[in-house]
């Protein structure tokens, strides 16, 4: 599964689940997270996370 991370300052990154979790861990509480915890951590700092459809990849 692929996701789009939008930092709201013009930076957008397409990532896979593993990369998304790494992003979440770096901005969250810093320990191993689930996918949903990583998404929540990124949204808590104002980032938007969107799951991409197959055709958008």
N, CA, C and O atoms as a Maestro MAE file, in Angstrom:
{
 s_m_m2io_version
 :::
 2.0.0
}

f_m_ct {
 s_m_title
 :::
 protein
 m_atom[228] {
  # First column is atom index #
  i_m_mmod_type
  r_m_x_coord
  r_m_y_coord
  r_m_z_coord
  i_m_residue_number
  s_m_chain_name
  s_m_pdb_residue_name
  s_m_pdb_atom_name
  i_m_atomic_number
  :::
  1 25 0.850 -1.174 0.000 1 A "UNK " " N  " 7
  2 3 0.000 0.000 0.000 1 A "UNK " " CA " 6
  3 2 0.897 1.239 0.000 1 A "UNK " " C  " 6
  4 15 1.929 1.266 0.671 1 A "UNK " " O  " 8
  5 25 0.504 2.242 -0.743 2 A "UNK " " N  " 7
  6 3 1.262 3.485 -0.832 2 A "UNK " " CA " 6
  7 2 0.442 4.620 -0.227 2 A "UNK " " C  " 6
  8 15 -0.788 4.607 -0.255 2 A "UNK " " O  " 8
  9 25 1.159 5.604 0.323 3 A "UNK " " N  " 7
  10 3 0.534 6.745 0.983 3 A "UNK " " CA " 6
  11 2 1.202 8.026 0.504 3 A "UNK " " C  " 6
  12 15 2.361 8.024 0.092 3 A "UNK " " O  " 8
  13 25 0.455 9.110 0.566 4 A "UNK " " N  " 7
  14 3 0.983 10.430 0.255 4 A "UNK " " CA " 6
  15 2 1.022 11.225 1.552 4 A "UNK " " C  " 6
  16 15 0.010 11.368 2.238 4 A "UNK " " O  " 8
  17 25 2.209 11.741 1.882 5 A "UNK " " N  " 7
  18 3 2.364 12.614 3.050 5 A "UNK " " CA " 6
  19 2 2.501 14.036 2.532 5 A "UNK " " C  " 6
  20 15 3.368 14.321 1.706 5 A "UNK " " O  " 8
  21 25 1.649 14.924 3.014 6 A "UNK " " N  " 7
  22 3 1.668 16.335 2.640 6 A "UNK " " CA " 6
  23 2 1.991 17.138 3.899 6 A "UNK " " C  " 6
  24 15 1.218 17.140 4.857 6 A "UNK " " O  " 8
  25 25 3.141 17.822 3.890 7 A "UNK " " N  " 7
  26 3 3.583 18.546 5.075 7 A "UNK " " CA " 6
  27 2 2.964 19.940 5.184 7 A "UNK " " C  " 6
  28 15 3.278 20.681 6.115 7 A "UNK " " O  " 8
  29 25 2.105 20.300 4.260 8 A "UNK " " N  " 7
  30 3 1.387 21.586 4.250 8 A "UNK " " CA " 6
  31 2 2.290 22.784 3.970 8 A "UNK " " C  " 6
  32 15 1.843 23.927 4.065 8 A "UNK " " O  " 8
  33 25 3.551 22.539 3.627 9 A "UNK " " N  " 7
  34 3 4.436 23.651 3.254 9 A "UNK " " CA " 6
  35 2 4.968 23.460 1.830 9 A "UNK " " C  " 6
  36 15 5.997 24.018 1.451 9 A "UNK " " O  " 8
  37 25 4.236 22.657 1.059 10 A "UNK " " N  " 7
  38 3 4.613 22.426 -0.325 10 A "UNK " " CA " 6
  39 2 5.365 21.132 -0.568 10 A "UNK " " C  " 6
  40 15 5.572 20.749 -1.719 10 A "UNK " " O  " 8
  41 25 5.780 20.451 0.490 11 A "UNK " " N  " 7
  42 3 6.509 19.192 0.337 11 A "UNK " " CA " 6
  43 2 5.525 18.035 0.391 11 A "UNK " " C  " 6
  44 15 4.726 17.928 1.322 11 A "UNK " " O  " 8
  45 25 5.589 17.172 -0.614 12 A "UNK " " N  " 7
  46 3 4.735 15.981 -0.668 12 A "UNK " " CA " 6
  47 2 5.620 14.787 -0.993 12 A "UNK " " C  " 6
  48 15 6.498 14.872 -1.851 12 A "UNK " " O  " 8
  49 25 5.391 13.689 -0.313 13 A "UNK " " N  " 7
  50 3 6.206 12.484 -0.477 13 A "UNK " " CA " 6
  51 2 5.307 11.266 -0.571 13 A "UNK " " C  " 6
  52 15 4.405 11.083 0.246 13 A "UNK " " O  " 8
  53 25 5.559 10.434 -1.573 14 A "UNK " " N  " 7
  54 3 4.862 9.143 -1.677 14 A "UNK " " CA " 6
  55 2 5.718 8.109 -0.965 14 A "UNK " " C  " 6
  56 15 6.913 7.990 -1.235 14 A "UNK " " O  " 8
  57 25 5.106 7.363 -0.056 15 A "UNK " " N  " 7
  58 3 5.842 6.386 0.745 15 A "UNK " " CA " 6
  59 2 5.059 5.082 0.841 15 A "UNK " " C  " 6
  60 15 3.849 5.047 0.618 15 A "UNK " " O  " 8
  61 25 5.780 4.003 1.178 16 A "UNK " " N  " 7
  62 3 5.107 2.736 1.460 16 A "UNK " " CA " 6
  63 2 4.818 2.673 2.960 16 A "UNK " " C  " 6
  64 15 5.145 3.607 3.693 16 A "UNK " " O  " 8
  65 25 4.213 1.589 3.416 17 A "UNK " " N  " 7
  66 3 3.821 1.474 4.828 17 A "UNK " " CA " 6
  67 2 5.026 1.564 5.762 17 A "UNK " " C  " 6
  68 15 4.963 2.230 6.795 17 A "UNK " " O  " 8
  69 25 6.120 0.895 5.403 18 A "UNK " " N  " 7
  70 3 7.318 0.897 6.247 18 A "UNK " " CA " 6
  71 2 7.892 2.313 6.394 18 A "UNK " " C  " 6
  72 15 8.269 2.730 7.490 18 A "UNK " " O  " 8
  73 25 7.951 3.039 5.282 19 A "UNK " " N  " 7
  74 3 8.459 4.415 5.329 19 A "UNK " " CA " 6
  75 2 7.528 5.323 6.129 19 A "UNK " " C  " 6
  76 15 7.987 6.203 6.857 19 A "UNK " " O  " 8
  77 25 6.229 5.108 5.991 20 A "UNK " " N  " 7
  78 3 5.257 5.904 6.746 20 A "UNK " " CA " 6
  79 2 5.444 5.710 8.243 20 A "UNK " " C  " 6
  80 15 5.384 6.668 9.013 20 A "UNK " " O  " 8
  81 25 5.669 4.474 8.649 21 A "UNK " " N  " 7
  82 3 5.897 4.186 10.066 21 A "UNK " " CA " 6
  83 2 7.180 4.864 10.544 21 A "UNK " " C  " 6
  84 15 7.218 5.375 11.663 21 A "UNK " " O  " 8
  85 25 8.233 4.880 9.719 22 A "UNK " " N  " 7
  86 3 9.479 5.571 10.094 22 A "UNK " " CA " 6
  87 2 9.247 7.063 10.271 22 A "UNK " " C  " 6
  88 15 9.778 7.670 11.201 22 A "UNK " " O  " 8
  89 25 8.454 7.659 9.380 23 A "UNK " " N  " 7
  90 3 8.107 9.073 9.524 23 A "UNK " " CA " 6
  91 2 7.390 9.291 10.844 23 A "UNK " " C  " 6
  92 15 7.724 10.210 11.591 23 A "UNK " " O  " 8
  93 25 6.408 8.452 11.134 24 A "UNK " " N  " 7
  94 3 5.632 8.578 12.369 24 A "UNK " " CA " 6
  95 2 6.498 8.434 13.604 24 A "UNK " " C  " 6
  96 15 6.337 9.178 14.571 24 A "UNK " " O  " 8
  97 25 7.424 7.471 13.577 25 A "UNK " " N  " 7
  98 3 8.321 7.266 14.722 25 A "UNK " " CA " 6
  99 2 9.222 8.475 14.940 25 A "UNK " " C  " 6
  100 15 9.520 8.828 16.081 25 A "UNK " " O  " 8
  101 25 9.656 9.107 13.861 26 A "UNK " " N  " 7
  102 3 10.546 10.259 14.023 26 A "UNK " " CA " 6
  103 2 9.816 11.494 14.548 26 A "UNK " " C  " 6
  104 15 10.435 12.351 15.178 26 A "UNK " " O  " 8
  105 25 8.509 11.597 14.299 27 A "UNK " " N  " 7
  106 3 7.750 12.745 14.785 27 A "UNK " " CA " 6
  107 2 6.864 12.404 15.976 27 A "UNK " " C  " 6
  108 15 6.283 13.296 16.594 27 A "UNK " " O  " 8
  109 25 6.760 11.139 16.296 28 A "UNK " " N  " 7
  110 3 5.918 10.699 17.407 28 A "UNK " " CA " 6
  111 2 6.747 10.535 18.668 28 A "UNK " " C  " 6
  112 15 7.634 11.337 18.961 28 A "UNK " " O  " 8
  113 25 6.441 9.491 19.399 29 A "UNK " " N  " 7
  114 3 7.111 9.274 20.675 29 A "UNK " " CA " 6
  115 2 8.402 8.479 20.546 29 A "UNK " " C  " 6
  116 15 9.051 8.174 21.547 29 A "UNK " " O  " 8
  117 25 8.774 8.145 19.321 30 A "UNK " " N  " 7
  118 3 10.099 7.602 19.076 30 A "UNK " " CA " 6
  119 2 10.296 6.116 19.268 30 A "UNK " " C  " 6
  120 15 11.429 5.640 19.200 30 A "UNK " " O  " 8
  121 25 9.230 5.364 19.506 31 A "UNK " " N  " 7
  122 3 9.409 3.918 19.589 31 A "UNK " " CA " 6
  123 2 8.550 3.246 18.524 31 A "UNK " " C  " 6
  124 15 7.771 3.904 17.834 31 A "UNK " " O  " 8
  125 25 8.696 1.950 18.401 32 A "UNK " " N  " 7
  126 3 8.004 1.213 17.352 32 A "UNK " " CA " 6
  127 2 6.506 1.478 17.385 32 A "UNK " " C  " 6
  128 15 5.872 1.400 18.437 32 A "UNK " " O  " 8
  129 25 5.948 1.792 16.221 33 A "UNK " " N  " 7
  130 3 4.541 2.156 16.113 33 A "UNK " " CA " 6
  131 2 3.828 1.252 15.121 33 A "UNK " " C  " 6
  132 15 4.451 0.617 14.270 33 A "UNK " " O  " 8
  133 25 2.522 1.209 15.248 34 A "UNK " " N  " 7
  134 3 1.695 0.575 14.226 34 A "UNK " " CA " 6
  135 2 1.444 1.607 13.135 34 A "UNK " " C  " 6
  136 15 1.755 2.786 13.303 34 A "UNK " " O  " 8
  137 25 0.892 1.169 12.042 35 A "UNK " " N  " 7
  138 3 0.583 2.070 10.939 35 A "UNK " " CA " 6
  139 2 -0.388 3.162 11.377 35 A "UNK " " C  " 6
  140 15 -0.173 4.336 11.073 35 A "UNK " " O  " 8
  141 25 -1.445 2.794 12.082 36 A "UNK " " N  " 7
  142 3 -2.438 3.795 12.510 36 A "UNK " " CA " 6
  143 2 -1.837 4.784 13.510 36 A "UNK " " C  " 6
  144 15 -2.182 5.966 13.483 36 A "UNK " " O  " 8
  145 25 -0.948 4.324 14.390 37 A "UNK " " N  " 7
  146 3 -0.281 5.237 15.332 37 A "UNK " " CA " 6
  147 2 0.628 6.213 14.594 37 A "UNK " " C  " 6
  148 15 0.722 7.383 14.964 37 A "UNK " " O  " 8
  149 25 1.299 5.729 13.547 38 A "UNK " " N  " 7
  150 3 2.177 6.595 12.761 38 A "UNK " " CA " 6
  151 2 1.370 7.674 12.043 38 A "UNK " " C  " 6
  152 15 1.762 8.841 12.018 38 A "UNK " " O  " 8
  153 25 0.246 7.278 11.464 39 A "UNK " " N  " 7
  154 3 -0.624 8.253 10.787 39 A "UNK " " CA " 6
  155 2 -1.120 9.284 11.787 39 A "UNK " " C  " 6
  156 15 -1.126 10.478 11.487 39 A "UNK " " O  " 8
  157 25 -1.533 8.850 12.956 40 A "UNK " " N  " 7
  158 3 -2.018 9.768 13.993 40 A "UNK " " CA " 6
  159 2 -0.912 10.728 14.431 40 A "UNK " " C  " 6
  160 15 -1.171 11.918 14.612 40 A "UNK " " O  " 8
  161 25 0.309 10.237 14.604 41 A "UNK " " N  " 7
  162 3 1.429 11.089 15.009 41 A "UNK " " CA " 6
  163 2 1.688 12.172 13.966 41 A "UNK " " C  " 6
  164 15 1.925 13.328 14.318 41 A "UNK " " O  " 8
  165 25 1.643 11.808 12.690 42 A "UNK " " N  " 7
  166 3 1.864 12.798 11.628 42 A "UNK " " CA " 6
  167 2 0.716 13.796 11.561 42 A "UNK " " C  " 6
  168 15 0.949 14.989 11.368 42 A "UNK " " O  " 8
  169 25 -0.509 13.332 11.716 43 A "UNK " " N  " 7
  170 3 -1.651 14.249 11.684 43 A "UNK " " CA " 6
  171 2 -1.635 15.189 12.888 43 A "UNK " " C  " 6
  172 15 -2.099 16.325 12.792 43 A "UNK " " O  " 8
  173 25 -1.110 14.730 14.007 44 A "UNK " " N  " 7
  174 3 -1.022 15.576 15.206 44 A "UNK " " CA " 6
  175 2 -0.079 16.762 15.017 44 A "UNK " " C  " 6
  176 15 -0.217 17.775 15.703 44 A "UNK " " O  " 8
  177 25 0.876 16.647 14.096 45 A "UNK " " N  " 7
  178 3 1.776 17.786 13.856 45 A "UNK " " CA " 6
  179 2 1.365 18.581 12.617 45 A "UNK " " C  " 6
  180 15 2.102 19.452 12.155 45 A "UNK " " O  " 8
  181 25 0.172 18.268 12.082 46 A "UNK " " N  " 7
  182 3 -0.376 19.053 10.983 46 A "UNK " " CA " 6
  183 2 -0.138 18.487 9.599 46 A "UNK " " C  " 6
  184 15 -0.505 19.116 8.607 46 A "UNK " " O  " 8
  185 25 0.472 17.304 9.507 47 A "UNK " " N  " 7
  186 3 0.673 16.680 8.203 47 A "UNK " " CA " 6
  187 2 -0.610 15.973 7.781 47 A "UNK " " C  " 6
  188 15 -1.386 15.515 8.619 47 A "UNK " " O  " 8
  189 25 -0.818 15.892 6.474 48 A "UNK " " N  " 7
  190 3 -1.960 15.158 5.937 48 A "UNK " " CA " 6
  191 2 -1.436 13.854 5.347 48 A "UNK " " C  " 6
  192 15 -0.438 13.847 4.626 48 A "UNK " " O  " 8
  193 25 -2.107 12.763 5.653 49 A "UNK " " N  " 7
  194 3 -1.728 11.450 5.143 49 A "UNK " " CA " 6
  195 2 -2.908 10.897 4.371 49 A "UNK " " C  " 6
  196 15 -4.025 10.822 4.882 49 A "UNK " " O  " 8
  197 25 -2.644 10.510 3.130 50 A "UNK " " N  " 7
  198 3 -3.706 10.012 2.264 50 A "UNK " " CA " 6
  199 2 -3.274 8.679 1.661 50 A "UNK " " C  " 6
  200 15 -2.161 8.553 1.149 50 A "UNK " " O  " 8
  201 25 -4.153 7.694 1.724 51 A "UNK " " N  " 7
  202 3 -3.878 6.408 1.080 51 A "UNK " " CA " 6
  203 2 -4.105 6.575 -0.412 51 A "UNK " " C  " 6
  204 15 -5.128 7.112 -0.837 51 A "UNK " " O  " 8
  205 25 -3.148 6.114 -1.205 52 A "UNK " " N  " 7
  206 3 -3.252 6.268 -2.658 52 A "UNK " " CA " 6
  207 2 -3.945 5.063 -3.286 52 A "UNK " " C  " 6
  208 15 -3.783 3.927 -2.840 52 A "UNK " " O  " 8
  209 25 -4.710 5.336 -4.317 53 A "UNK " " N  " 7
  210 3 -5.344 4.273 -5.103 53 A "UNK " " CA " 6
  211 2 -4.253 3.675 -6.009 53 A "UNK " " C  " 6
  212 15 -3.247 4.332 -6.279 53 A "UNK " " O  " 8
  213 25 -4.445 2.457 -6.469 54 A "UNK " " N  " 7
  214 3 -3.476 1.814 -7.354 54 A "UNK " " CA " 6
  215 2 -3.154 2.683 -8.567 54 A "UNK " " C  " 6
  216 15 -1.995 2.775 -8.971 54 A "UNK " " O  " 8
  217 25 -4.167 3.319 -9.149 55 A "UNK " " N  " 7
  218 3 -3.960 4.125 -10.353 55 A "UNK " " CA " 6
  219 2 -3.158 5.400 -10.078 55 A "UNK " " C  " 6
  220 15 -2.639 5.999 -11.020 55 A "UNK " " O  " 8
  221 25 -3.040 5.834 -8.816 56 A "UNK " " N  " 7
  222 3 -2.308 7.051 -8.464 56 A "UNK " " CA " 6
  223 2 -0.830 6.782 -8.206 56 A "UNK " " C  " 6
  224 15 -0.049 7.721 -8.054 56 A "UNK " " O  " 8
  225 25 -0.442 5.522 -8.156 57 A "UNK " " N  " 7
  226 3 0.939 5.184 -7.790 57 A "UNK " " CA " 6
  227 2 1.853 5.389 -8.902 57 A "UNK " " C  " 6
  228 15 3.054 5.153 -8.765 57 A "UNK " " O  " 8
  :::
 }
 m_bond[227] {
  # First column is bond index #
  i_m_from
  i_m_to
  i_m_order
  :::
  1 1 2 1
  2 2 3 1
  3 3 4 2
  4 3 5 1
  5 5 6 1
  6 6 7 1
  7 7 8 2
  8 7 9 1
  9 9 10 1
  10 10 11 1
  11 11 12 2
  12 11 13 1
  13 13 14 1
  14 14 15 1
  15 15 16 2
  16 15 17 1
  17 17 18 1
  18 18 19 1
  19 19 20 2
  20 19 21 1
  21 21 22 1
  22 22 23 1
  23 23 24 2
  24 23 25 1
  25 25 26 1
  26 26 27 1
  27 27 28 2
  28 27 29 1
  29 29 30 1
  30 30 31 1
  31 31 32 2
  32 31 33 1
  33 33 34 1
  34 34 35 1
  35 35 36 2
  36 35 37 1
  37 37 38 1
  38 38 39 1
  39 39 40 2
  40 39 41 1
  41 41 42 1
  42 42 43 1
  43 43 44 2
  44 43 45 1
  45 45 46 1
  46 46 47 1
  47 47 48 2
  48 47 49 1
  49 49 50 1
  50 50 51 1
  51 51 52 2
  52 51 53 1
  53 53 54 1
  54 54 55 1
  55 55 56 2
  56 55 57 1
  57 57 58 1
  58 58 59 1
  59 59 60 2
  60 59 61 1
  61 61 62 1
  62 62 63 1
  63 63 64 2
  64 63 65 1
  65 65 66 1
  66 66 67 1
  67 67 68 2
  68 67 69 1
  69 69 70 1
  70 70 71 1
  71 71 72 2
  72 71 73 1
  73 73 74 1
  74 74 75 1
  75 75 76 2
  76 75 77 1
  77 77 78 1
  78 78 79 1
  79 79 80 2
  80 79 81 1
  81 81 82 1
  82 82 83 1
  83 83 84 2
  84 83 85 1
  85 85 86 1
  86 86 87 1
  87 87 88 2
  88 87 89 1
  89 89 90 1
  90 90 91 1
  91 91 92 2
  92 91 93 1
  93 93 94 1
  94 94 95 1
  95 95 96 2
  96 95 97 1
  97 97 98 1
  98 98 99 1
  99 99 100 2
  100 99 101 1
  101 101 102 1
  102 102 103 1
  103 103 104 2
  104 103 105 1
  105 105 106 1
  106 106 107 1
  107 107 108 2
  108 107 109 1
  109 109 110 1
  110 110 111 1
  111 111 112 2
  112 111 113 1
  113 113 114 1
  114 114 115 1
  115 115 116 2
  116 115 117 1
  117 117 118 1
  118 118 119 1
  119 119 120 2
  120 119 121 1
  121 121 122 1
  122 122 123 1
  123 123 124 2
  124 123 125 1
  125 125 126 1
  126 126 127 1
  127 127 128 2
  128 127 129 1
  129 129 130 1
  130 130 131 1
  131 131 132 2
  132 131 133 1
  133 133 134 1
  134 134 135 1
  135 135 136 2
  136 135 137 1
  137 137 138 1
  138 138 139 1
  139 139 140 2
  140 139 141 1
  141 141 142 1
  142 142 143 1
  143 143 144 2
  144 143 145 1
  145 145 146 1
  146 146 147 1
  147 147 148 2
  148 147 149 1
  149 149 150 1
  150 150 151 1
  151 151 152 2
  152 151 153 1
  153 153 154 1
  154 154 155 1
  155 155 156 2
  156 155 157 1
  157 157 158 1
  158 158 159 1
  159 159 160 2
  160 159 161 1
  161 161 162 1
  162 162 163 1
  163 163 164 2
  164 163 165 1
  165 165 166 1
  166 166 167 1
  167 167 168 2
  168 167 169 1
  169 169 170 1
  170 170 171 1
  171 171 172 2
  172 171 173 1
  173 173 174 1
  174 174 175 1
  175 175 176 2
  176 175 177 1
  177 177 178 1
  178 178 179 1
  179 179 180 2
  180 179 181 1
  181 181 182 1
  182 182 183 1
  183 183 184 2
  184 183 185 1
  185 185 186 1
  186 186 187 1
  187 187 188 2
  188 187 189 1
  189 189 190 1
  190 190 191 1
  191 191 192 2
  192 191 193 1
  193 193 194 1
  194 194 195 1
  195 195 196 2
  196 195 197 1
  197 197 198 1
  198 198 199 1
  199 199 200 2
  200 199 201 1
  201 201 202 1
  202 202 203 1
  203 203 204 2
  204 203 205 1
  205 205 206 1
  206 206 207 1
  207 207 208 2
  208 207 209 1
  209 209 210 1
  210 210 211 1
  211 211 212 2
  212 211 213 1
  213 213 214 1
  214 214 215 1
  215 215 216 2
  216 215 217 1
  217 217 218 1
  218 218 219 1
  219 219 220 2
  220 219 221 1
  221 221 222 1
  222 222 223 1
  223 223 224 2
  224 223 225 1
  225 225 226 1
  226 226 227 1
  227 227 228 2
  :::
 }
}
